[in-house]
Every structure is written in C-alpha cells, then in structure tokens.
Amino acid sequence: MLTHNAFVYDGDGNVVITDGKNTLLEKGNTTSAWHKGQITTLAGKKYVQVGDNKYVKLYNTLLKKLVVHNSYLYDANGKATGKKHKLTVVKHGKFVYVWNNGEEFRINGKKFCRLANGKFIKVANLQTVKAIKIKHYRARLYDKNGKLLKKHITLTKGKCYWAWNDAKIVKIHGKKYYRVGKNRYVRANKAAKVEIKTALDADKLK
C-alpha cells in the first residue's frame, strides 16, 4: 500500500509518461511489488518494482513507527545481525521506517516488519503514533486498569507527547484515555490531537 502519492518510473529512473502526463499512483492504492519486494537501486535511489519496467520510490511505501522497546535487528532467516561480533540494537524512543505500510512477515513463528534497509524488527517492539497536546494543568497518568500511577507522574500543560496506536481513544471502565506508553494512559479530556513532527516520549518520565 502506498503511504504517499507516488510517480511511476522506468528502469532508467525517468518518470513514465501516460497520455502526455506523468503517471501517478495515489496514496492508499494497493499495488503488487514484484520479486517479493526486493529493493532496486536506480541512479542512487531506492525503488520497488510494481510492473514491467515500472518502479515506485521505496519511500512512498514506508510507514514511520516508534520503537517502544530496545530492539535487535534480524535478517530474513530470523537471525539477529550486527557488526564486529556486536549485535545491532535500536534504542527505545527512536523512529524507524517500515516497508509496505507496516506489512507483517512471519519468521520462525514470530511477527516482524521489514525496514527500509532490508533488515527486520519485531512487530511487538513498534507503535504507530500521533501527537497529543496537553490542555490542562493536572494531566495525571493512569495504568491499564484506570488507577493513578503510584509515582504520580503528570504531563505538562502545553507540551506534546506521542500517543500510541495513532492516538485512538481507549476506554477503561467507561472513561476515555489516550495510551502514551507502556501501561501509561492519560485522560482524553486533558489533551487534543495535533499535527506535529516532534513530541515527547511519556515512557521516559520518571
């Protein structure tokens, strides 16, 4: 699935012309990737083949996700990878771009997403997030049962935080929350969704 509007290119990296116009595939369209989605490099840029001498830029199939647990990277056989005998770890709080709108792959019975560099990362360690802005002075955090956290952590009014699962509302005992971390929730009436590229990670609050 395309995550952005995407021009179609030929094997020389030129935009394909159809009826005198640049060929454009619209965001949300589903198209089949040839050769099991193998990445092709044309003129130094990465593409995925979608037809006979037709390619779209890899970027247009990528989905941004937040790493919510320190994560190893794996190869197509499910083996952890690294350099010089040291395994590669992507730290909690970093963002990665996953292939084909977050398509899941099963390797040795476990679910993975494929990264733009061809490596794999476990689905359980990722979240799709959107930002919320805190509207009230006392925006306390709750656990999955709707109980205040013992540490009495408060989100700061006017600041933005990442909300998990695309900032979808979660109901706990009839009350509405945003999930903002591992077993961390904030009342939905204390915040509002905003379109912003940077936000804070509530899991890092102590």
MOHU-V748277 format. One line per field, one symbol per residue. ss: DSSP state (a for helix, b for strand, c for the rest). psi: psi as a letter, one per 20 degrees, with the letter a starting at -180 (. if undefined). burial: I if it has 9 or more other ideal C-beta (glycine too) atoms within 8 Angstrom, else O. A space follows every 50 residues. Layout:
ss = ???
psi = ???
burial = ???
//
This chain:
ss = cccccbbcbcccccbcbbccbbcbbcccccccccaaacbbbbccbbbbbb bccbbbbaaaacbbbbbcccbbcbcccccbcbbccbbcbbccccbbbbca aacbbbbccbbbbbbccccbbbaaabbccbbbbbccccbbbbcccccbcc cccbbccccbbbbaaaaccbbbccbbbbbbbccbbbbaaabbbbcccccb caaacc
psi = qpiqppqpqaijjqppppkjqppppqpiqpqpprkkjpppppkjqprppj aokpqqphhijqppqpoiqppqqqaijjpqraqljpqpppqpiqqrpqql kkpqqpokiqpqqprhjirqqphijqqpqqqqppiqgnnqqraijjqpqh ilppqppiqqqpprlkkqpppoliqprppjaokpqqphiirqqqoqiqrq ohiip.
burial = OIIOIIIIIIOOOOIIOOOOOOIIIOOOOOOOIOOOIOIIOIOOOIIIII OOOIIIIIIIIIIOIIIIOOIIIIOOOIOOIIOOOOOIOIOOOOOIIIII IIIOIOIOOOIIIIIIOOIIIIIOIIOIIIIIIIOOOOIIIIIOOIOOIO OOIOIOIOIIIIIIIOIOOIOIOOOOIIIIIOOIIIIIOIIOIOOOOOIO IIIOOO
//
